[in-house]
Amino acid sequence: MRLKKSILAMVLSCLTILNVFTIPVMAAEPAASETEEIMVASVPSDAKYAGTIYRNGGTVSLGSVTLINNSKLYVYLPKNNNLDLYQGTITFRSGLNVVTKQLANYSTDTWIYTADDIGSGTWTVTVSGYAVGTTQNVKYGIKREIEI
């Protein structure tokens, strides 16, 4: 009788463990699609969605950017009425040259980078940091422009 109770207890334990590990769980932070739009009035409609950074931190690649005399790179981190706050860095890499600038959207949500700020050339741009606002995610937008 005692052996039956031990076997029954072991079977119930195994079933409980199996049940715990087979229950589907939704991901806490879904991956952002590349076509997601930034629906905020402060971001121009021709800006391109670049990615989302969440509360756990992360890095978004803004791709390769060529900066020449009259070109500008606009980076948008909309605050969404101070719900989507961010702090981190933007890094420009070109060969062995690395330029890092601090970013936080507490006071502004638009940054403009030019060849005078960074240097002329082709740069690979990444943004790293943490979302610290209420929604705990920040959507990035970028726009490249050449003024003539």
LUMVEXBA-876687 format. One record per atom (N, C-alpha, C): residue in one letter; x, y, z. Coordinates in steps of 0.05 Angstrom, whole numbers, padded with zeros to 5 digits, always signed. Layout:
AXYZ/...
This chain:
M+00016-00024+00000/M+00000+00000+00000/M+00017+00025+00000/R+00038+00024+00016/R+00056+00047+00018/R+00071+00051-00008/L+00078+00030-00022/L+00092+00031-00048/L+00073+00044-00069/K+00047+00037-00068/K+00028+00048-00087/K+00026+00078-00083/K+00026+00087-00058/K+00024+00116-00052/K+00049+00131-00062/S+00072+00118-00059/S+00097+00131-00069/S+00097+00133-00099/I+00088+00111-00112/I+00087+00112-00142/I+00067+00132-00151/L+00044+00134-00138/L+00023+00153-00145/L+00033+00181-00142/A+00047+00186-00120/A+00058+00213-00115/A+00078+00221-00136/M+00095+00201-00144/M+00115+00207-00164/M+00102+00213-00191/V+00082+00197-00198/V+00067+00202-00223/V+00054+00229-00224/L+00042+00237-00202/L+00029+00263-00200/L+00050+00285-00202/S+00073+00282-00190/S+00094+00302-00192/S+00103+00305-00220/C+00107+00283-00234/C+00116+00283-00262/C+00095+00297-00280/L+00070+00291-00275/L+00048+00304-00291/L+00047+00334-00285/T+00051+00342-00261/T+00051+00370-00254/T+00074+00384-00268/I+00098+00373-00267/I+00121+00385-00280/I+00117+00386-00310/L+00106+00365-00322/L+00101+00364-00351/L+00080+00386-00358/N+00060+00389-00342/N+00040+00409-00347/N+00051+00437-00346/V+00068+00443-00327/V+00080+00469-00324/V+00097+00476-00348/F+00112+00457-00358/F+00130+00463-00381/F+00117+00462-00408/T+00092+00453-00409/T+00079+00452-00435/T+00057+00472-00439/I+00051+00488-00419/I+00031+00509-00421/I+00043+00532-00438/P+00029+00539-00460/P+00040+00561-00477/P+00039+00588-00462/V+00061+00603-00465/V+00063+00629-00452/V+00068+00650-00473/M+00053+00672-00471/M+00058+00694-00491/M+00083+00709-00484/A+00097+00717-00504/A+00122+00733-00500/A+00115+00760-00488/A+00131+00769-00470/A+00126+00795-00457/A+00130+00818-00475/E+00149+00816-00494/E+00155+00838-00512/E+00156+00827-00541/P+00135+00831-00556/P+00135+00821-00583/P+00156+00835-00600/A+00167+00821-00619/A+00186+00834-00638/A+00172+00854-00655/A+00184+00877-00659/A+00173+00898-00676/A+00177+00891-00705/S+00156+00895-00721/S+00160+00890-00749/S+00173+00914-00762/E+00187+00909-00784/E+00202+00930-00797/E+00183+00951-00811/T+00158+00944-00814/T+00140+00962-00827/T+00123+00978-00808/E+00128+00975-00782/E+00113+00989-00762/E+00116+01019-00765/E+00095+01033-00761/E+00096+01062-00765/E+00097+01076-00738/I+00109+01100-00739/I+00110+01117-00715/I+00087+01137-00718/M+00066+01134-00703/M+00043+01151-00705/M+00043+01173-00684/V+00061+01192-00687/V+00064+01213-00668/V+00066+01239-00684/A+00052+01260-00675/A+00052+01285-00690/A+00079+01298-00693/S+00098+01293-00674/S+00124+01306-00676/S+00142+01293-00696/V+00134+01271-00708/V+00151+01257-00728/V+00139+01262-00755/P+00155+01272-00774/P+00145+01276-00801/P+00136+01250-00814/S+00117+01252-00832/S+00106+01228-00845/S+00126+01214-00863/D+00147+01228-00872/D+00166+01215-00889/D+00189+01202-00874/A+00188+01202-00847/A+00208+01189-00831/A+00204+01159-00832/K+00225+01143-00832/K+00223+01114-00834/K+00226+01102-00806/Y+00209+01082-00800/Y+00210+01068-00775/Y+00237+01052-00774/A+00251+01055-00752/A+00278+01042-00750/A+00278+01019-00730/G+00260+01019-00711/G+00261+00998-00691/G+00249+01007-00664/T+00249+00989-00645/T+00238+00994-00618/T+00258+00984-00597/I+00262+01000-00577/I+00278+00991-00554/I+00259+00989-00530/Y+00263+00968-00514/Y+00245+00962-00492/Y+00259+00967-00465/R+00244+00963-00444/R+00254+00969-00417/R+00279+00952-00409/N+00282+00929-00421/N+00305+00912-00415/N+00330+00921-00430/G+00327+00941-00446/G+00350+00951-00461/G+00353+00937-00488/G+00370+00949-00504/G+00374+00936-00530/G+00389+00955-00549/T+00393+00946-00573/T+00407+00961-00593/T+00391+00959-00619/V+00388+00982-00632/V+00375+00984-00658/V+00395+00994-00678/S+00397+00980-00700/S+00415+00989-00722/S+00399+01007-00740/L+00410+01031-00744/L+00398+01050-00763/L+00409+01047-00791/G+00427+01028-00794/G+00438+01023-00820/G+00463+01040-00827/S+00469+01040-00852/S+00492+01055-00862/S+00483+01083-00871/V+00498+01103-00863/V+00491+01131-00869/V+00516+01144-00881/T+00512+01158-00903/T+00534+01174-00915/T+00529+01203-00908/L+00548+01215-00894/L+00546+01244-00888/L+00566+01259-00904/I+00556+01278-00920/I+00573+01296-00935/I+00566+01325-00927/N+00578+01344-00940/N+00575+01372-00932/N+00547+01381-00925/N+00528+01376-00942/N+00501+01386-00937/N+00480+01365-00929/S+00489+01342-00921/S+00470+01321-00913/S+00464+01322-00883/K+00441+01312-00876/K+00432+01312-00848/K+00419+01285-00842/L+00424+01275-00819/L+00410+01251-00809/L+00393+01260-00786/Y+00367+01256-00789/Y+00348+01262-00767/Y+00342+01236-00752/V+00344+01237-00726/V+00336+01214-00709/V+00313+01223-00692/Y+00291+01209-00692/Y+00267+01215-00677/Y+00262+01195-00656/L+00259+01204-00631/L+00251+01187-00609/L+00227+01200-00596/P+00203+01196-00607/P+00179+01210-00597/P+00173+01203-00568/K+00167+01223-00552/K+00161+01220-00524/K+00133+01210-00518/N+00115+01214-00537/N+00087+01204-00533/N+00075+01215-00507/N+00075+01241-00504/N+00065+01255-00480/N+00079+01246-00455/N+00105+01242-00457/N+00123+01234-00435/N+00118+01206-00425/L+00105+01189-00442/L+00101+01161-00434/L+00124+01143-00444/D+00137+01152-00466/D+00159+01136-00479/D+00185+01150-00475/L+00197+01148-00452/L+00222+01161-00446/L+00246+01142-00451/Y+00269+01153-00459/Y+00292+01137-00467/Y+00317+01150-00457/Q+00337+01133-00451/Q+00364+01143-00446/Q+00384+01123-00456/G+00405+01133-00469/G+00425+01115-00481/G+00445+01130-00498/T+00455+01117-00519/T+00475+01128-00536/T+00469+01122-00566/I+00480+01139-00583/I+00480+01134-00612/I+00509+01132-00619/T+00516+01111-00635/T+00544+01106-00642/T+00547+01106-00672/F+00567+01121-00681/F+00574+01122-00710/F+00600+01108-00713/R+00602+01088-00731/R+00627+01073-00736/R+00634+01074-00765/S+00659+01081-00770/S+00670+01081-00797/S+00699+01071-00796/G+00703+01047-00804/G+00730+01036-00802/G+00738+01035-00772/L+00761+01047-00766/L+00770+01048-00738/L+00759+01072-00723/N+00745+01090-00737/N+00734+01114-00723/N+00707+01107-00710/V+00705+01115-00685/V+00680+01111-00670/V+00673+01137-00657/V+00648+01147-00662/V+00638+01171-00649/V+00613+01163-00633/T+00613+01168-00607/T+00590+01162-00590/T+00578+01187-00578/K+00552+01190-00580/K+00538+01213-00569/K+00516+01203-00550/Q+00512+01218-00528/Q+00491+01211-00509/Q+00464+01219-00520/L+00443+01204-00515/L+00416+01210-00523/L+00397+01206-00499/A+00379+01224-00496/A+00356+01221-00478/A+00334+01239-00488/N+00310+01229-00489/N+00288+01245-00500/N+00271+01259-00478/Y+00284+01266-00456/Y+00269+01280-00434/Y+00261+01308-00443/S+00279+01322-00457/S+00273+01350-00464/S+00266+01353-00494/T+00277+01336-00511/T+00271+01338-00540/T+00268+01310-00551/D+00255+01308-00574/D+00252+01282-00586/D+00263+01280-00614/T+00278+01301-00622/T+00290+01301-00649/T+00319+01309-00647/W+00337+01294-00661/W+00365+01301-00662/W+00373+01303-00692/I+00390+01322-00698/I+00400+01325-00725/I+00430+01322-00725/Y+00441+01303-00740/Y+00470+01299-00742/Y+00479+01306-00770/T+00502+01321-00772/T+00513+01329-00797/T+00542+01320-00799/A+00554+01325-00822/A+00583+01318-00825/A+00600+01336-00807/D+00591+01360-00800/D+00605+01377-00781/D+00606+01365-00753/D+00585+01351-00745/D+00583+01339-00719/D+00600+01313-00717/I+00598+01297-00737/I+00608+01270-00737/I+00633+01267-00754/G+00633+01279-00777/G+00655+01276-00796/G+00643+01265-00822/S+00655+01273-00845/S+00646+01263-00871/S+00653+01234-00874/G+00636+01220-00889/G+00641+01192-00895/G+00616+01175-00892/T+00620+01149-00895/T+00599+01130-00891/T+00601+01117-00864/W+00580+01119-00849/W+00580+01110-00821/W+00558+01088-00817/T+00565+01068-00801/T+00545+01049-00791/T+00534+01060-00765/V+00508+01064-00763/V+00497+01077-00739/V+00480+01057-00723/T+00485+01057-00697/T+00469+01041-00678/T+00461+01058-00654/V+00437+01052-00644/V+00427+01065-00620/V+00423+01044-00599/S+00435+01049-00575/S+00433+01030-00553/S+00423+01044-00528/G+00406+01031-00512/G+00397+01044-00488/G+00373+01029-00476/Y+00358+01044-00460/Y+00336+01033-00445/Y+00312+01051-00447/A+00288+01039-00449/A+00263+01054-00447/A+00257+01056-00417/V+00252+01080-00407/V+00247+01084-00379/V+00220+01097-00373/G+00203+01101-00394/G+00178+01113-00390/G+00156+01094-00381/T+00131+01103-00380/T+00109+01087-00371/T+00103+01064-00389/T+00104+01068-00416/T+00098+01046-00434/T+00122+01027-00437/Q+00146+01036-00429/Q+00171+01021-00428/Q+00178+01010-00456/N+00172+01025-00477/N+00183+01019-00503/N+00184+01046-00519/V+00205+01049-00535/V+00208+01073-00551/V+00213+01065-00580/K+00197+01077-00597/K+00199+01071-00626/K+00218+01092-00638/Y+00237+01083-00654/Y+00256+01101-00667/Y+00247+01107-00696/G+00252+01131-00704/G+00248+01138-00732/G+00273+01152-00743/I+00279+01149-00768/I+00301+01164-00780/I+00293+01175-00807/K+00307+01197-00814/K+00302+01209-00840/K+00329+01220-00850/R+00336+01215-00874/R+00360+01226-00886/R+00352+01248-00906/E+00367+01269-00906/E+00360+01292-00922/E+00385+01305-00932/I+00385+01314-00957/I+00407+01330-00968/I+00396+01356-00977/E+00406+01377-00965/E+00398+01404-00972/E+00415+01415-00994/I+00403+01427-01014/I+00418+01438-01037/I+00418+01468-01036/
